[in-house]
Amino acid sequence: MTCAENLAAFVCRSGYEDLSDTAREQLKVRILDSLGCALGALDGEPVQILRWNIDEFGSPRQVHTDWRRHNGAGFSSLLQWRAGTVPRFQ
């Protein structure tokens, strides 16, 4: 089993009641911090680029499920390039 699989198994068998009071408090802090960062990023450039792509090329569901039929391989490459996830071949 990989490290990721071990971690996933641990998380799946654990519950909120298994956390200590300190861990519960820190979990709340982390979740609120993450939500605050997400809200603060709504007007940021990456989100604006994503919104432009959705307006220009369609909804994320359409892109995810039917990108070959509706948009072609070029659209997938554009999204990967915009997201910075284009594979690098060496």
C-alpha positions as CSV (number, residue, x, y, z in Angstrom):
1,M,0.0,0.0,0.0
2,T,1.3,3.4,-0.9
3,C,1.7,6.3,1.6
4,A,-1.3,8.0,0.0
5,E,-3.4,4.9,0.3
6,N,-2.4,4.5,3.9
7,L,-3.4,8.1,4.6
8,A,-6.7,7.7,2.8
9,A,-7.5,4.5,4.8
10,F,-6.7,6.3,8.0
11,V,-8.9,9.2,7.1
12,C,-11.8,7.0,6.0
13,R,-11.8,5.0,9.3
14,S,-11.5,8.1,11.5
15,G,-14.3,10.3,12.6
16,Y,-14.7,13.8,14.1
17,E,-15.2,12.2,17.6
18,D,-11.7,10.7,17.3
19,L,-10.1,14.2,17.2
20,S,-8.8,15.7,20.4
21,D,-10.2,19.1,21.5
22,T,-7.1,20.8,20.3
23,A,-7.3,19.1,16.9
24,R,-10.9,20.1,16.5
25,E,-10.1,23.7,17.3
26,Q,-7.3,23.7,14.7
27,L,-9.5,22.0,12.1
28,K,-12.0,24.9,12.5
29,V,-9.3,27.4,12.2
30,R,-7.9,25.8,9.0
31,I,-11.3,25.5,7.4
32,L,-12.2,29.1,8.1
33,D,-8.7,30.2,6.9
34,S,-9.2,28.2,3.6
35,L,-12.7,29.7,3.1
36,G,-11.3,33.2,3.7
37,C,-8.5,32.6,1.1
38,A,-11.0,31.3,-1.4
39,L,-13.3,34.3,-0.9
40,G,-10.4,36.6,-1.2
41,A,-9.3,35.1,-4.4
42,L,-12.6,35.5,-6.2
43,D,-11.4,38.7,-7.9
44,G,-7.9,37.4,-8.6
45,E,-6.4,36.9,-12.0
46,P,-6.6,33.0,-12.0
47,V,-10.3,33.1,-11.2
48,Q,-10.9,35.8,-13.9
49,I,-9.1,33.6,-16.5
50,L,-11.2,30.6,-15.5
51,R,-14.4,32.7,-15.8
52,W,-13.3,33.9,-19.2
53,N,-12.6,30.4,-20.4
54,I,-16.0,29.2,-19.2
55,D,-17.8,32.1,-20.9
56,E,-15.8,31.5,-24.1
57,F,-15.9,27.7,-24.3
58,G,-18.7,26.4,-22.1
59,S,-19.4,25.1,-18.7
60,P,-16.9,22.9,-16.8
61,R,-19.3,19.9,-17.0
62,Q,-19.4,20.2,-20.8
63,V,-15.6,20.6,-21.0
64,H,-15.0,17.7,-18.7
65,T,-17.4,15.2,-20.2
66,D,-17.6,16.1,-23.9
67,W,-14.4,18.1,-24.7
68,R,-13.4,15.9,-27.6
69,R,-16.8,16.1,-29.3
70,H,-17.6,19.8,-28.7
71,N,-14.2,21.5,-28.4
72,G,-11.5,19.4,-29.8
73,A,-8.1,18.5,-28.4
74,G,-6.9,22.1,-28.8
75,F,-9.3,23.3,-26.1
76,S,-8.0,20.7,-23.6
77,S,-4.5,22.0,-24.4
78,L,-5.6,25.6,-23.9
79,L,-7.1,24.7,-20.5
80,Q,-3.9,22.9,-19.5
81,W,-1.8,25.8,-20.6
82,R,-4.0,28.3,-18.7
83,A,-3.8,26.1,-15.6
84,G,-0.1,25.6,-15.9
85,T,-0.4,21.9,-16.2
86,V,0.8,21.3,-19.7
87,P,3.1,18.2,-19.6
88,R,6.8,19.0,-20.0
89,F,8.6,16.6,-22.3
90,Q,12.4,16.5,-22.0
